Amino acid sequence: MDQDYNHPMRLYVAVALGVLVLYLTYLIFVPFFVPLFWGAVLGLLFYPLYAAVSRRLRHRGISAFLMTIGVLLVVLLPALAIAFYFALEMAEFFRQAQAYLGGGAALFDPNSAVGRHLSAITQQLGLTSQDLHGAAAFALQNVGGFLVGLGTGLIGNLVSLIINILLTLVALYFAFKDGPAFVAHIETLIPLPRPEVQRITRRLADVVQASVFSTFIVAAAQGITGGLAFWVLDLSGALLWGVVMGVVSLIPIAGAPVIWVPTAIYLAATGDWGRAATLAAIGTFIIGTIDNLLRPVLIHGRVPIHNFYLFFGVLGGVLLLGFTGFLFGPIMVSLTLTVIRIYEERRDQIAAARAAGEEAG
């Protein structure tokens, strides 16, 4: 019986069944990856506050429920409201821009204030105002159609959005209530020495907190400041451009200047020197310094990701998962770098031990 039990065919069948079960489980959970991911991230971010509430109430379930409702009211609902208003403003902006171009677009008229500057540039490039007008209309049609489609999709898929929010809340509740026990169980399944496993999990926690607190909060601060600047200066689409500045600030190398610098140049070209100078001053001395002031405070004690890895991690993550990729990409890149560092340290330790053995021999 023992020999029959240890027959290689039984092992192959067991492995095949195990792989099949894991694959089917993957198919079951992969449709819910995004709400599960954000539930875990929000749980990690707000877990210290949950721990304080839990110590006071001495009941994990009630504490997890209250914290979940709190995150819904303070974080998710305001974010959803901003997303809806952003979608509406974006649709209106591209509608007006397409109507502006369709009406002849004085922007490209050589006799207009801005058109004179553009005409001089286009002549040096061997282009005409009609060429520039056609290129702008083509870009607006494609980019605008894509963005408007995203916005209307957000409103149109309201039922799907509500379901995802509810699933995120369920995941968040269990992340608060059973998160540490779940992580401890996962750590026992990883075939690495315990200290190295704990190092990986600590690194993941650090990079999530560093990514959110240093990247998302800095981007939000720049977006809010930029939006307020547009609103104070009575520039149209303050919410739209504030959100856009926040989003582009998430991308290393880009940042809020991609929006406010062309706007200031446009205002100066049209003769609105007062608003142009004010916007340039706000952008340079307030929006531009937010990153330098906040980031060192927010990532204090944590290891930041090099901008090279962060840039491609963000872009690759966005291409893979959309908005979720802004956070998922840097997390995966950081995890990979951590595993590589552990391998390098293990390799160096083995080499040092081998060299010491050869010297002793």
C-alpha positions as CSV (number, residue, x, y, z in Angstrom):
1,M,0.0,0.0,0.0
2,D,2.8,2.4,0.9
3,Q,4.6,1.8,-2.4
4,D,1.3,2.3,-4.3
5,Y,0.7,5.5,-2.4
6,N,4.1,6.9,-3.3
7,H,3.8,6.0,-6.9
8,P,4.9,9.0,-9.1
9,M,1.6,9.0,-11.0
10,R,-0.2,9.8,-7.8
11,L,2.1,12.8,-7.3
12,Y,1.5,14.0,-10.8
13,V,-2.3,13.7,-10.4
14,A,-2.1,15.6,-7.1
15,V,-0.1,18.4,-8.5
16,A,-2.4,18.6,-11.5
17,L,-5.4,18.8,-9.3
18,G,-3.8,21.4,-7.1
19,V,-2.9,23.6,-10.1
20,L,-6.5,23.2,-11.4
21,V,-8.0,24.1,-8.1
22,L,-5.7,27.2,-7.8
23,Y,-6.6,28.2,-11.4
24,L,-10.3,27.9,-10.8
25,T,-10.0,29.9,-7.6
26,Y,-8.1,32.6,-9.5
27,L,-10.9,32.8,-12.0
28,I,-13.4,33.2,-9.2
29,F,-11.5,36.0,-7.5
30,V,-10.0,37.9,-10.4
31,P,-13.2,39.8,-11.3
32,F,-13.1,41.3,-7.8
33,F,-9.4,42.2,-7.9
34,V,-9.9,46.0,-7.9
35,P,-12.4,46.2,-4.9
36,L,-10.3,43.7,-3.0
37,F,-7.1,45.7,-3.7
38,W,-8.6,49.0,-2.6
39,G,-10.1,47.4,0.4
40,A,-6.7,46.1,1.4
41,V,-5.0,49.4,0.7
42,L,-7.6,51.5,2.7
43,G,-7.4,49.0,5.5
44,L,-3.7,49.3,5.7
45,L,-3.8,53.1,5.6
46,F,-6.5,53.5,8.3
47,Y,-5.5,50.5,10.4
48,P,-3.7,52.5,13.1
49,L,-6.9,54.5,13.6
50,Y,-8.9,51.3,13.7
51,A,-6.6,49.8,16.3
52,A,-7.1,52.9,18.5
53,V,-10.9,52.6,18.1
54,S,-10.8,48.8,18.8
55,R,-8.8,49.3,22.0
56,R,-11.4,51.8,23.2
57,L,-14.5,49.7,22.3
58,R,-12.9,46.3,22.9
59,H,-14.9,44.8,20.1
60,R,-13.2,44.1,16.7
61,G,-16.5,43.7,14.7
62,I,-18.1,46.9,15.9
63,S,-14.9,48.8,15.5
64,A,-14.4,47.5,12.0
65,F,-18.0,48.4,11.1
66,L,-17.7,52.0,12.4
67,M,-14.4,52.5,10.7
68,T,-15.7,51.2,7.4
69,I,-18.7,53.6,7.6
70,G,-16.2,56.4,8.5
71,V,-14.0,55.7,5.4
72,L,-17.2,55.6,3.3
73,L,-18.3,59.0,4.5
74,V,-14.9,60.8,4.6
75,V,-13.1,59.3,1.7
76,L,-15.2,57.3,-0.8
77,L,-18.4,59.5,-1.1
78,P,-16.4,62.8,-1.5
79,A,-14.2,61.1,-4.1
80,L,-17.2,59.8,-6.0
81,A,-18.8,63.3,-6.0
82,I,-15.6,64.9,-7.3
83,A,-15.5,62.2,-10.0
84,F,-19.0,62.9,-11.2
85,Y,-18.5,66.7,-11.3
86,F,-15.2,66.2,-13.1
87,A,-16.9,64.0,-15.7
88,L,-19.6,66.7,-16.3
89,E,-17.0,69.5,-16.5
90,M,-14.8,67.5,-18.8
91,A,-17.7,66.8,-21.2
92,E,-18.7,70.5,-21.2
93,F,-15.1,71.6,-21.8
94,F,-14.6,69.4,-24.9
95,R,-18.0,70.4,-26.2
96,Q,-17.0,74.1,-26.0
97,A,-13.6,73.4,-27.5
98,Q,-15.0,71.5,-30.4
99,A,-17.5,74.3,-31.0
100,Y,-14.7,76.8,-30.8
101,L,-12.6,75.0,-33.4
102,G,-15.6,74.4,-35.6
103,G,-16.4,78.1,-35.6
104,G,-13.1,79.0,-37.2
105,A,-11.0,79.2,-34.0
106,A,-9.7,82.7,-33.6
107,L,-6.8,81.1,-31.9
108,F,-5.3,80.3,-35.3
109,D,-6.3,83.6,-36.9
110,P,-3.1,85.5,-37.8
111,N,-4.9,88.8,-36.9
112,S,-5.7,87.7,-33.3
113,A,-3.5,88.3,-30.3
114,V,-2.4,84.7,-29.9
115,G,-2.6,84.0,-33.6
116,R,0.2,86.4,-34.4
117,H,2.6,84.5,-32.1
118,L,1.4,81.2,-33.5
119,S,1.7,82.4,-37.1
120,A,5.3,83.4,-36.5
121,I,6.1,80.0,-35.1
122,T,4.3,78.0,-37.8
123,Q,6.0,80.0,-40.5
124,Q,9.4,79.1,-39.1
125,L,8.3,75.4,-39.1
126,G,7.0,75.6,-42.6
127,L,3.3,75.2,-41.5
128,T,0.2,77.2,-42.1
129,S,-2.5,78.1,-39.6
130,Q,-4.8,75.7,-41.4
131,D,-2.4,72.9,-40.7
132,L,-2.2,73.8,-37.1
133,H,-6.0,74.1,-36.9
134,G,-6.5,70.7,-38.5
135,A,-4.0,69.0,-36.1
136,A,-5.6,70.6,-33.1
137,A,-9.1,69.5,-34.3
138,F,-7.9,66.0,-34.9
139,A,-6.2,65.7,-31.5
140,L,-9.2,67.2,-29.7
141,Q,-11.6,64.8,-31.5
142,N,-9.6,61.8,-30.5
143,V,-8.4,62.8,-27.0
144,G,-11.7,64.5,-26.2
145,G,-13.8,61.6,-27.4
146,F,-11.8,59.2,-25.3
147,L,-12.0,61.3,-22.1
148,V,-15.7,62.1,-22.6
149,G,-16.3,58.4,-23.1
150,L,-14.6,57.7,-19.8
151,G,-16.7,60.3,-18.1
152,T,-20.0,59.2,-19.5
153,G,-19.0,55.6,-18.9
154,L,-18.5,56.5,-15.2
155,I,-22.0,58.0,-15.0
156,G,-23.6,55.3,-17.3
157,N,-22.1,52.4,-15.3
158,L,-23.5,53.7,-12.1
159,V,-24.9,50.3,-11.0
160,S,-21.4,48.7,-11.6
161,L,-19.8,51.5,-9.7
162,I,-22.1,51.1,-6.7
163,I,-21.5,47.3,-6.6
164,N,-17.7,47.9,-6.7
165,I,-17.9,50.4,-3.8
166,L,-20.0,47.9,-1.8
167,L,-17.5,45.2,-2.5
168,T,-14.7,47.5,-1.5
169,L,-16.5,48.2,1.8
170,V,-16.9,44.5,2.5
171,A,-13.2,43.9,1.8
172,L,-12.3,46.9,4.0
173,Y,-14.4,45.6,6.9
174,F,-12.6,42.2,6.9
175,A,-9.2,44.0,6.3
176,F,-9.8,45.8,9.6
177,K,-11.3,42.9,11.5
178,D,-9.1,40.0,10.3
179,G,-6.2,41.6,8.4
180,P,-3.3,40.8,10.7
181,A,-4.4,37.2,11.1
182,F,-4.7,36.8,7.3
183,V,-1.2,38.4,6.8
184,A,0.3,36.1,9.4
185,H,-1.2,33.1,7.8
186,I,0.1,34.1,4.3
187,E,3.6,34.6,5.8
188,T,3.6,31.0,7.0
189,L,2.9,29.8,3.4
190,I,5.9,31.7,1.8
191,P,8.9,29.3,1.4
192,L,11.4,31.8,2.8
193,P,13.0,32.3,6.2
194,R,10.7,34.1,8.6
195,P,12.8,37.3,8.9
196,E,12.9,37.7,5.2
197,V,9.2,37.1,4.8
198,Q,8.5,39.7,7.5
199,R,10.9,42.1,5.8
200,I,8.9,41.7,2.5
201,T,5.6,42.4,4.2
202,R,7.0,45.4,6.1
203,R,8.4,46.7,2.8
204,L,5.0,46.3,1.2
205,A,3.3,48.2,4.0
206,D,5.9,50.9,3.8
207,V,5.6,51.4,0.1
208,V,1.8,51.5,0.2
209,Q,1.9,54.2,2.9
210,A,4.8,56.0,1.3
211,S,3.1,55.9,-2.1
212,V,-0.2,57.1,-0.8
213,F,1.0,59.7,1.7
214,S,3.9,61.0,-0.4
215,T,2.4,60.7,-3.9
216,F,-1.4,60.8,-3.6
217,I,-1.5,63.4,-0.9
218,V,1.1,65.6,-2.5
219,A,-0.8,65.3,-5.8
220,A,-4.1,66.1,-4.1
221,A,-2.6,69.2,-2.5
222,Q,-1.2,70.4,-5.8
223,G,-4.5,69.7,-7.5
224,I,-6.5,71.5,-4.9
225,T,-4.1,74.5,-4.9
226,G,-4.2,74.6,-8.7
227,G,-8.0,74.4,-8.8
228,L,-8.3,77.1,-6.3
229,A,-5.9,79.3,-8.3
230,F,-8.0,78.8,-11.4
231,W,-11.2,79.6,-9.4
232,V,-9.8,82.7,-7.8
233,L,-8.5,84.0,-11.1
234,D,-12.0,83.3,-12.6
235,L,-10.6,80.8,-15.2
236,S,-13.2,78.4,-16.6
237,G,-13.1,74.7,-15.6
238,A,-11.4,75.2,-12.1
239,L,-12.5,71.8,-10.9
240,L,-11.6,70.1,-14.2
241,W,-8.1,71.5,-14.3
242,G,-7.6,71.0,-10.6
243,V,-8.3,67.3,-11.0
244,V,-6.1,67.1,-14.1
245,M,-3.2,68.8,-12.3
246,G,-3.6,66.3,-9.4
247,V,-3.6,63.4,-11.8
248,V,-0.6,64.5,-13.8
249,S,1.2,65.2,-10.5
250,L,1.0,61.4,-9.9
251,I,3.2,60.9,-12.9
252,P,6.9,61.5,-12.2
253,I,8.6,64.1,-14.5
254,A,5.2,65.5,-15.6
255,G,3.5,67.4,-12.7
256,A,1.2,70.3,-12.4
257,P,3.3,72.7,-14.6
258,V,2.0,70.7,-17.6
259,I,-1.3,72.5,-17.0
260,W,-0.6,75.9,-15.4
261,V,2.4,76.9,-17.5
262,P,0.6,76.8,-20.9
263,T,-2.4,78.5,-19.3
264,A,-0.1,81.3,-18.0
265,I,1.5,81.6,-21.5
266,Y,-1.9,81.8,-23.1
267,L,-3.0,84.5,-20.7
268,A,0.1,86.5,-21.4
269,A,-0.2,86.1,-25.1
270,T,-3.8,87.5,-25.0
271,G,-2.6,90.5,-23.1
272,D,-4.0,89.4,-19.7
273,W,-0.7,90.1,-17.9
274,G,-2.1,90.4,-14.4
275,R,-3.7,87.0,-14.3
276,A,-0.7,85.5,-16.2
277,A,1.7,86.8,-13.6
278,T,-0.5,85.8,-10.7
279,L,-0.9,82.2,-12.0
280,A,2.8,82.0,-12.7
281,A,3.6,83.1,-9.2
282,I,1.2,80.7,-7.6
283,G,2.5,77.9,-9.7
284,T,6.1,78.6,-9.0
285,F,6.1,79.5,-5.3
286,I,3.1,77.6,-4.0
287,I,2.2,74.6,-6.2
288,G,5.9,74.0,-7.1
289,T,7.0,74.0,-3.5
290,I,4.3,71.7,-2.1
291,D,6.2,68.6,-3.2
292,N,9.5,69.8,-1.6
293,L,7.7,70.7,1.7
294,L,5.3,67.7,2.1
295,R,7.1,64.7,0.6
296,P,10.1,64.6,3.1
297,V,7.7,64.8,6.0
298,L,5.3,62.2,4.7
299,I,8.0,59.6,3.8
300,H,10.1,60.2,6.9
301,G,11.5,56.8,8.0
302,R,10.3,55.0,4.9
303,V,12.4,54.1,1.8
304,P,11.2,56.0,-1.3
305,I,11.1,54.5,-4.7
306,H,13.6,55.9,-7.3
307,N,11.8,58.1,-9.8
308,F,13.0,55.8,-12.7
309,Y,11.1,52.8,-11.3
310,L,8.2,54.9,-10.1
311,F,7.7,56.5,-13.5
312,F,7.5,53.2,-15.4
313,G,5.7,51.5,-12.5
314,V,3.0,54.1,-12.7
315,L,2.7,54.1,-16.5
316,G,2.7,50.3,-16.7
317,G,0.2,50.0,-13.9
318,V,-2.1,52.5,-15.5
319,L,-2.0,50.7,-18.9
320,L,-2.7,47.4,-17.1
321,L,-5.4,48.4,-14.6
322,G,-6.4,52.0,-15.2
323,F,-6.5,54.3,-12.2
324,T,-5.8,51.4,-9.8
325,G,-2.5,51.1,-11.6
326,F,-1.3,54.4,-10.1
327,L,-0.8,52.5,-6.8
328,F,-0.6,48.8,-7.9
329,G,2.4,49.5,-10.3
330,P,4.7,51.1,-7.7
331,I,3.8,48.4,-5.2
332,M,4.7,45.6,-7.6
333,V,7.9,47.3,-8.6
334,S,8.9,47.8,-5.0
335,L,8.1,44.2,-4.1
336,T,10.3,43.0,-7.0
337,L,13.2,45.3,-5.9
338,T,12.9,44.0,-2.3
339,V,13.1,40.4,-3.5
340,I,16.2,41.3,-5.6
341,R,17.8,42.9,-2.6
342,I,17.2,39.9,-0.5
343,Y,18.7,37.7,-3.2
344,E,21.8,39.9,-3.4
345,E,22.3,39.9,0.3
346,R,21.9,36.1,0.4
347,R,24.4,35.8,-2.4
348,D,26.9,38.1,-0.7
349,Q,26.5,36.2,2.6
350,I,27.2,32.9,0.8
351,A,30.2,34.3,-1.0
352,A,31.6,35.8,2.2
353,A,31.1,32.5,4.1
354,R,32.8,30.6,1.2
355,A,35.7,33.0,1.2
356,A,36.1,32.7,5.0
357,G,36.0,28.9,4.7
358,E,38.7,29.0,2.0
359,E,40.9,31.2,4.2
360,A,40.4,28.9,7.2
361,G,41.3,25.9,5.0
